Structures are given as structure tokens and as C-alpha cells.
Amino acid sequence: MELRERLRKLDGQSKLLLRALVSGPFGAHKALTVFHRQQRANPGVSILNLIKTLCRDEVTSETKTQQITIKPLVCLFPTLFKQNLLTFISLVHRLLPQTAVRDLLVCLRKEPHRSPWVSALISQLERNIGVHSEEPLCTPICSQRIKQLSQQFVSPGGTRGWADYFGGFVKGSGTLTNSLEQGAQKKRRSSQISLDSDEDETVQQRKRSKMDACRQECVDAAEQNTKEDTPEKLQSVLSEGTDENIQPATDSESLIDALPQHMKNAVLQIKEVLESETDWDQSSVDVFKVLNECDPIQVEMLCNMLCLSDLPEQTLPKLCSTILAPSNDLSYITATKFIKSLLLKKVLSLSEPASRSLVTAGTSLCSRYPRPMCQAVILPVLEDKNIGNPHSELLNRLIECCLDSHYRLLVLQMTFKIAWNEAVISIIHCTLDSKPDVSEELFTQLTEQLLSQGPQFTKSVKFAKMMLTVLTKYSTSVTATHKQSLHSCLLLNETFLKKSLQAALKRITPP
């Protein structure tokens, strides 16, 4: 019986989830989005029917031997589907009975020749649900490779291993630079932009002067970043492992020189596009494709050379629409570095509500690259001691309009690691008000934070409103232990909402 025939018995919701899981490498994320939409339409929706169907035994025949065998339905799907399924289940397993998850894992373990990645996901999910598993997360071959890699960082004498490692990297920097340049040129030979040899001497001179200016700006920025970001201990280790007569491999000028020529030329063209006041045509969009070719170091160098943090805000929407063009599909690291260079300085310097251009740029980038935005902008802003109302208003806009439940939980977990103030409380309130899927463990961490940080907000109306949201929208998550902690927190409250808070807590009946 064909797979299509077997799946006809599934209900419509399960078919949509199944279609998302087989859609490709991002199937788990697509399935999570589909599941959240189904939950919003029907809060009582469950994927239990899908799991039971996948665990059902089916008669099949081996391709090579034509032998008739009986296998669980989930074992008949390709490996990529199993990886997506296990990743998806690990994100929502708290909403499922442990017996159903355990049955699915037992079925997957019946497959004798499963991939190491599937085996690792099975073992990790077993740990998440509290099932004892003696099988390691990585295969013996992988363990051996990790052991060999770790041994490379230890010198034979057992001392100065990291210094020797960095010293070796420095001494081999010349060969590395040449190989990088040659490899990059071969990789994108067709997209290199050559300068017209018939141009006037004045045009050539103007472009050379622009390149020199870009190089000097990049050198200054890189040196400043090195001074601010490099810990003193690491600097001392680097100095011990480097000869005095050898230039460090991380020297800014050598890194710029290591850029392929077509990237240097592209920087000039991008600068001209950013400075032009006319509308951008398709050729203007194409010059930004160079970002797709860069490794992390090259991305950082290009962003510094372009001085993205100093661009006028009215240019941001046009630039972001260009970056979000279908032809520009940035990797996670590239998107993170680009967004940080473009937006972080502008957001941190806010002293009044963000301009429409900045909001438009932030929401467009956050919708396309939510995780890079969380790491490049949201986390640094939360950790900044000077966070205020303008910052919280912008972050609340991003949370409400651009982030799904998974990333809202990520933002909530970020707030557990910092000291709260009125602005942070506003962001927490906005996150909780959107009612993401908070697990029991995460809700316990939230109540601990309320109890530990609450005493300094006894007269804060914002804190009281956030507490009221917790008591009304998450009443089903409150256990007896949680209720006792929340009661202790409310005793200190001195706002006009105290009676409403106590009445809401009194109505909660723990299971």
C-alpha cells in the first residue's frame, strides 16, 4: 500500500502538520508555525492523533529482498522527515502525554539503520522527558573526532596550549590569507566587478581616495572594537604566544588586504548607492549580493567599511527592502552581524520614541530574521543599564508584530538574567500578554523572579499590571507552590490594584 493511501485516514489538521514536516530542512519551524495557528483557531487542538497514526504498524516489503515485514508507519518516511519530527516534538513535548512521546521514540528505535543525527535527537528527547538512556548523544566516531580536536589545544608539556595555538595561527597567516583570497576569487569569478580601463584619470583617482578612506575607517573601527571586546587575560595569552618580529594575523590592514578585489570594488559601489538620492534600480539591488559570498570576518569588515551605524535613518527602509529581496538570502551569522552594525547603535542611543523609518526597518528585518534580531538587538538592549521607555516601546512593537511564540519565550528567558526596571517590566508584560506557550519549568522560573525582584516594585503600577496578567492569563499553570510564592509577592504590594490582585489569586484553584 502506498504512503499516500495510508495517510488518507488522517484528519485535516494532521495532514497540514505532515505536509509542513516533509517540506524540507526548515520543516520543524514550519510545522511549529502551523501548530500555533491551529491553536489560535482551536485552543483544544492536539497532535496526539498524528503521533498515534505514526506509531501504527504497517505491512511493507523490502526493496532489495522483497521480503514482507511489519514496521511502524514513522519508519517508512525519509530521514529528513524524522529529523524534523523529532525537532518539532522536542519543542511541544510538554503539551503531550509522556506515554505518547515514549511510544513514538520506541517505534523510531526499531529502525536498525537510522542516521546518527536521528539517534542523537532520540536520545536528547528521552532526556527531556525524563527517560533514562544509556546511548550517548554522539557516535563513537564523533567522540573520537572531538577528542582529537581537544588535544590540538594542549601542548606536549601541558602548558601554554592556547598560546601555542594562537602563535601557530599567526605564523601561518600568510599562507592562510593567500589561500582565502584565491578561494574567494575562484568561488565568485563570474560576479567580480572589474573597473573599466578606459575611465578618466579623475574618476580612477576619486575611487582610489574613497577606498583609502574606507580602509582607514575600518582600521579605526576594528582597533576600537579590539580594545573594547578582547579580555585582558586573552590579550596576555596572545602576547605570550606571538613573536615580536611577527605581525599579528588579526591586524586590521592585513584583513582588509585579504578581501578579494571584487569585494573591495563592491564596497565602493554600495557607498555610491547609499549616497545617491535617486531611486534604486535592479543594478543597485544586485551590488548587495556580495553579502551572500562573505564569511563572518568579511561581513564584519564590509559593515565597518560601509559605516552602516552612521547611515541617516531615512535611508534605512530602502536599504532593508533591498536586503530582503529574494536574491539576498543571508545566513544566520551574516544577518546577525549586519543587523547589529545597522541598528544596534541607533536603538541604544534613543532618547525619544523611535522614528517611523527606524521602526519600519526594525520590523521588516525582525520578520525575516527573528533569531538574528533577538541576538543582535533585543538582547544587548535588555542588558543595557540605560534602557528606558523609548527602547521598551520599540521592543514591544517588535515582539507584538514580528515574533512568534518560540522567540517570545526566548525574550522572556533573556529577562531572567538581568536586573529589572520599569522599562524591562513593560517588555515582560508585553511578552506575557501575548500568551506564549509557557512550560511548567519556565513558569516556575518566572515566579522565582517575581519573588526575588518584586520587593523593589511595591509601588509600581506597571509591575502590578504585569502580576494581574500572570494571575488571569496563566491561572491554569499555577500550582500550590506557585500560589504560595505569588501570595508572598502580593503582600508587599502598595498600589491601588492590590485588592484586585488578591481577589484574582484567591479565585485560582491549583490542581
C-alpha positions in Angstrom: 0.0 0.0 0.0 1.4 3.4 -1.0 2.2 6.0 1.6 -0.5 8.3 0.2 -3.1 5.7 0.8 -2.0 5.1 4.4 -2.3 8.8 5.2 -5.9 9.2 3.9 -7.2 8.3 7.3 -5.6 11.4 8.9 -7.7 14.4 9.8 -7.1 17.7 8.0 -5.1 19.3 10.8 -2.7 16.3 10.9 -2.3 16.4 7.2 -1.2 20.1 7.3 1.4 19.3 10.0 2.6 16.3 8.0 2.9 18.5 4.9 5.0 21.0 6.8 7.3 18.3 8.2 8.1 16.9 4.8 8.6 20.4 3.2 12.4 20.5 3.6 15.2 21.4 6.1 13.1 24.0 7.8 10.1 21.7 8.2 10.2 21.7 12.0 9.9 25.5 12.1 7.0 25.4 9.5 5.2 22.8 11.5 5.5 24.8 14.7 4.0 27.8 12.9 1.1 25.7 11.6 0.5 24.3 15.0 0.4 27.7 16.6 -2.1 28.9 14.0 -4.2 25.8 14.7 -4.1 26.6 18.4 -5.3 30.1 17.9 -8.2 28.8 15.8 -9.0 26.0 18.2 -7.3 26.1 21.7 -8.2 22.4 22.2 -6.2 21.1 19.2 -3.8 18.3 19.8 -1.3 16.3 17.7 -1.9 13.1 19.6 -3.9 11.7 16.7 -0.9 12.3 14.4 1.5 10.5 16.8 -0.8 7.5 17.2 -1.1 7.2 13.4 2.7 7.3 13.0 3.1 4.6 15.6 0.7 2.3 13.9 2.2 -0.9 12.4 2.1 -1.2 8.6 2.9 -4.0 6.2 5.7 -3.2 3.8 8.2 -5.0 1.6 11.9 -4.5 1.5 13.2 -3.0 -1.8 16.2 -5.4 -2.1 14.9 -8.7 -0.8 11.2 -8.2 -1.5 10.6 -9.7 2.0 7.3 -8.7 3.7 7.9 -7.0 7.0 5.9 -5.0 9.6 7.2 -1.6 10.6 5.8 1.4 12.3 4.5 4.0 9.8 7.0 6.6 11.0 9.9 4.3 9.9 8.7 4.4 6.3 9.3 8.2 6.0 12.7 9.6 4.8 15.4 10.6 7.3 14.8 14.3 6.9 11.1 13.9 8.0 12.3 12.0 11.1 14.7 14.8 12.0 12.0 17.5 11.5 9.5 15.4 13.5 11.9 14.9 16.5 12.8 18.6 16.5 9.2 19.6 16.4 8.2 17.2 19.2 11.1 18.5 21.4 9.5 22.0 21.1 6.0 20.9 22.1 6.5 17.7 24.1 5.3 19.4 27.3 1.8 19.7 25.7 1.7 15.9 25.1 1.3 12.9 27.3 4.8 11.4 28.0 3.4 7.9 27.1 2.7 9.1 23.6 6.1 10.6 23.1 7.7 7.5 24.6 5.8 5.2 22.2 7.0 7.3 19.3 10.6 7.0 20.4 10.3 3.2 20.8 9.0 3.0 17.3 11.9 5.0 15.9 14.4 2.9 17.8 13.1 -0.2 16.0 14.8 1.0 12.8 18.2 -0.8 12.6 20.0 1.6 10.2 19.0 5.1 11.4 21.2 8.1 10.9 23.4 9.3 13.7 21.5 12.6 13.7 18.2 10.8 14.3 19.8 8.7 17.1 21.1 11.9 18.8 17.7 13.6 18.6 16.0 10.4 20.1 18.5 10.3 23.0 18.1 14.1 23.7 14.3 13.9 23.6 14.4 10.9 26.0 16.5 13.0 28.4 14.0 15.9 28.1 11.0 13.7 29.1 13.0 12.0 31.9 13.6 8.6 30.3 16.9 7.0 31.2 19.0 6.4 28.1 22.4 4.8 28.2 23.1 5.6 24.5 25.4 8.6 24.1 24.3 11.6 22.1 27.2 11.3 19.6 28.6 8.2 17.8 32.0 6.7 18.7 33.5 8.2 15.5 32.2 11.7 16.5 33.5 11.2 20.1 37.0 10.3 18.6 37.0 13.4 16.4 36.1 15.7 19.4 38.9 14.1 21.4 41.4 14.7 18.6 40.2 18.3 18.3 40.5 19.0 22.0 44.0 17.5 22.0 45.1 20.1 19.4 44.7 22.8 22.0 47.1 21.2 24.5 50.8 21.5 24.1 53.0 18.4 24.8 54.2 20.0 28.1 50.7 20.7 29.2 51.2 24.4 29.5 50.5 27.4 27.2 48.4 25.3 24.9 46.2 28.2 23.8 49.1 30.5 23.4 50.9 27.9 21.2 47.7 27.5 19.2 47.3 31.2 18.5 51.0 31.5 17.8 50.8 28.8 15.2 47.8 30.6 13.7 49.9 33.8 13.5 52.8 32.1 11.8 50.7 30.5 9.2 48.7 33.7 8.5 50.4 34.5 5.2 49.5 31.2 3.6 46.0 31.4 5.0 45.5 34.9 3.6 46.7 33.9 0.2 44.5 30.8 0.1 41.4 32.7 1.3 41.9 35.3 -1.4 42.4 32.7 -4.2 39.5 30.6 -3.0 37.1 33.6 -2.9 38.2 34.7 -6.3 37.5 31.2 -7.8 34.2 31.0 -6.0 32.6 34.0 -7.5 34.7 34.7 -10.6 31.6 35.4 -12.6 30.3 38.0 -10.2 33.5 40.1 -10.0 33.2 43.7 -10.9 36.1 45.0 -12.9 36.9 48.7 -13.3 36.8 50.0 -16.8 40.3 50.6 -18.1 39.1 53.4 -20.3 37.8 55.6 -17.5 39.1 59.0 -17.0 42.1 59.5 -14.6 40.0 61.8 -12.4 37.4 59.0 -11.8 40.1 56.5 -11.0 41.7 58.9 -8.6 38.4 59.6 -6.9 37.7 55.9 -6.4 41.2 55.2 -5.0 40.7 58.0 -2.5 37.4 56.6 -1.4 39.0 53.1 -0.9 41.7 54.7 1.2 39.1 56.5 3.3 37.1 53.3 3.7 40.2 51.4 4.7 41.2 53.9 7.4 37.7 54.0 8.8 37.7 50.2 9.0 41.1 50.2 10.7 40.0 52.7 13.3 36.7 50.8 14.0 38.4 47.4 14.2 41.1 48.7 16.6 38.5 50.2 18.8 36.4 47.0 18.8 39.5 45.0 19.7 40.3 47.2 22.6 36.8 47.1 24.0 35.9 43.4 23.3 39.2 41.5 24.0 39.6 40.4 27.6 42.9 41.2 29.3 43.7 37.6 30.1 43.2 36.6 26.4 45.4 39.6 25.3 48.2 38.4 27.6 47.9 34.8 26.3 48.1 36.1 22.7 51.1 38.2 23.5 52.9 35.3 25.1 52.3 33.1 22.0 53.4 35.7 19.4 56.9 36.5 18.4 57.8 40.2 18.5 59.0 40.2 14.9 55.8 38.7 13.5 52.7 40.9 12.7 49.5 39.5 14.3 47.2 37.8 12.0 44.2 39.8 13.2 45.8 43.1 12.2 43.1 45.2 10.5 45.1 46.3 7.5 46.1 42.7 6.7 42.4 41.7 7.0 41.4 44.4 4.5 44.1 43.4 2.1 42.9 39.8 2.4 39.5 40.8 0.9 39.1 39.8 -2.7 39.3 42.6 -5.1 35.6 42.3 -6.3 34.5 42.8 -2.6 36.6 46.0 -2.4 35.0 47.2 -5.6 31.6 46.3 -4.4 32.1 48.4 -1.3 32.7 51.4 -3.5 29.6 50.7 -5.5 27.4 50.2 -2.3 28.7 53.5 -0.9 27.7 55.3 -4.1 24.3 53.7 -4.0 23.8 54.7 -0.3 24.8 58.3 -1.1 22.7 58.6 -4.2 19.4 60.5 -3.8 17.7 58.8 -6.8 15.6 55.7 -6.7 17.5 52.4 -6.7 17.1 50.2 -9.7 17.8 46.4 -10.1 21.6 47.1 -10.6 21.6 48.9 -7.2 20.0 45.8 -5.6 22.4 43.4 -7.2 25.5 45.0 -5.7 24.3 43.9 -2.2 24.6 40.2 -3.3 28.2 40.4 -2.2 27.0 39.8 1.3 25.9 36.3 0.3 29.5 35.5 -0.6 31.2 36.7 2.6 32.4 34.7 5.6 31.8 36.1 9.1 35.1 38.1 9.2 34.5 39.6 5.7 30.9 40.6 6.7 32.2 42.4 9.7 34.9 44.2 7.6 32.4 45.2 5.0 30.0 46.6 7.6 32.8 48.6 9.2 33.9 49.9 5.8 30.3 51.0 4.9 29.8 52.7 8.3 26.3 51.3 8.5 25.7 52.6 12.0 26.1 56.2 10.8 23.6 56.0 7.9 20.8 58.5 8.1 17.5 56.9 9.3 15.6 57.9 6.2 17.8 55.6 4.2 17.0 52.5 6.4 13.7 51.4 4.8 15.1 51.5 1.3 18.2 49.6 2.4 16.2 47.0 4.3 13.8 46.4 1.4 16.9 45.7 -0.8 18.4 43.3 1.7 15.1 41.5 2.0 14.9 41.0 -1.8 14.5 37.3 -2.8 18.0 37.3 -4.3 19.6 38.2 -0.9 19.1 35.3 1.5 21.5 35.9 4.3 22.9 33.2 6.7 22.3 33.4 10.4 25.8 34.8 11.2 25.7 37.2 8.3 22.3 38.5 9.2 23.3 38.9 12.9 26.4 40.9 12.1 24.6 43.1 9.5 21.6 43.8 11.8 23.9 44.6 14.7 26.0 47.0 12.6 23.0 48.7 11.1 20.6 49.1 14.1 22.1 48.5 17.5 23.9 51.9 17.8 20.7 53.7 16.7 18.5 51.8 19.1 20.8 52.2 22.1 21.0 56.0 21.5 17.3 56.5 21.6 16.2 59.3 23.9 12.7 59.7 22.4 10.3 57.4 20.6 11.8 55.7 17.5 11.2 57.4 14.1 8.9 55.8 11.6 11.9 54.9 9.4 13.7 53.1 12.3 10.5 51.2 13.3 9.9 50.1 9.7 13.5 48.9 9.3 13.4 47.0 12.6 10.0 45.3 11.9 11.0 44.3 8.4 14.3 42.7 9.4 12.8 41.1 12.5 10.0 39.5 10.5 12.5 37.9 8.1 15.4 37.2 10.6 13.8 36.8 14.1 16.6 35.0 15.8 19.4 37.3 14.5 17.3 40.2 15.6 17.0 38.7 19.1 20.7 38.2 19.4 21.9 41.4 17.6 19.5 44.0 19.1 17.0 42.8 21.6 19.5 41.1 24.0 22.0 43.9 24.0 19.3 46.5 24.6 17.9 44.4 27.5 21.4 44.2 29.0 22.0 47.9 28.7 21.7 49.7 32.0 20.3 52.8 30.4 17.2 51.1 28.9 14.2 53.3 29.1 10.7 53.9 27.7 11.8 54.6 24.1 13.7 51.3 24.0 10.8 49.3 25.5 8.3 50.8 23.1 10.4 49.7 20.1 11.0 46.2 21.5 7.3 45.8 22.4 6.5 46.7 18.8 8.9 44.0 17.5 7.5 41.4 20.0 3.9 42.1 19.1 4.3 42.3 15.3 7.2 40.1 14.4 8.0 37.3 16.9 6.1 34.1 17.2 5.7 32.2 20.4 9.1 30.5 20.3 11.0 33.7 20.1 8.8 35.5 22.6 9.8 32.7 25.1 13.4 33.4 24.2 12.9 37.1 25.0 11.2 36.2 28.3 14.2 33.9 29.3 16.6 36.8 28.5 14.9 39.0 31.1 15.5 36.4 33.8 19.3 37.1 33.6 19.2 40.8 34.1 18.1 43.3 36.8 14.6 44.6 36.2 13.5 48.2 35.9 10.2 49.9 34.7 11.2 49.5 31.0 12.1 45.8 31.4 8.8 45.2 33.2 6.9 46.7 30.3 8.7 44.3 27.9 7.9 41.3 30.2 4.2 42.4 30.4 4.0 42.7 26.6 5.6 39.2 26.2 3.2 37.6 28.7 0.2 39.4 27.4 0.7 37.7 24.0 0.3 34.4 25.9 3.1 32.3 24.5 3.3 28.5 25.4 4.9 28.8 28.8 6.0 25.4 30.2 5.8 24.5 33.8 9.6 24.9 34.2 9.6 28.3 32.7 6.6 29.4 34.8 8.4 28.3 37.9 11.4 30.4 36.9 9.0 33.4 36.3 7.5 33.1 39.8 11.0 32.9 41.3 11.9 36.1 39.5 8.7 37.8 40.7 9.5 36.8 44.2 13.2 37.9 44.1 12.8 41.2 42.1 9.3 42.2 43.2 10.3 43.9 46.6 11.8 46.9 44.7 8.5 47.5 42.8 6.0 47.6 45.7 4.6 51.0 44.4 5.0 50.2 40.7 1.7 50.2 38.8 3.4 48.5 35.8 4.6 45.7 38.0 1.1 45.3 39.4 -0.5 45.1 35.9 2.1 42.5 34.9 1.2 40.5 38.0 -2.5 40.8 37.1 -1.8 39.4 33.7 0.1 36.4 35.2 -2.8 35.7 37.6 -5.6 35.9 34.9 -4.0 34.5 31.8 -1.8 31.8 33.4 -4.2 30.7 36.2 -4.2 27.1 34.9 -0.4 26.9 35.2 -0.4 27.9 38.9 0.4 25.1 41.3 0.2 25.1 45.1 3.9 26.1 45.3 3.4 28.8 42.8 0.4 30.2 44.6 2.3 30.4 47.9 5.1 32.3 46.1 2.7 34.7 44.4 0.9 35.3 47.7 4.2 36.3 49.4 4.9 38.7 46.5 1.4 40.3 46.8 1.8 41.0 50.5 4.3 43.8 49.7 2.2 45.5 47.0 1.1 49.0 47.8 -0.7 50.0 44.6 -4.5 50.5 44.1 -4.5 47.2 42.3 -3.7 45.2 45.4 -7.3 44.1 46.2 -7.8 43.0 42.5 -4.6 41.0 42.6 -5.6 39.3 45.9 -9.0 38.5 44.5 -7.6 37.0 41.3 -5.2 34.9 43.3 -8.0 33.7 45.6 -10.0 32.5 42.6 -7.2 30.2 41.4 -7.6 26.6 42.5 -4.4 24.6 42.0 -4.8 21.1 40.5 
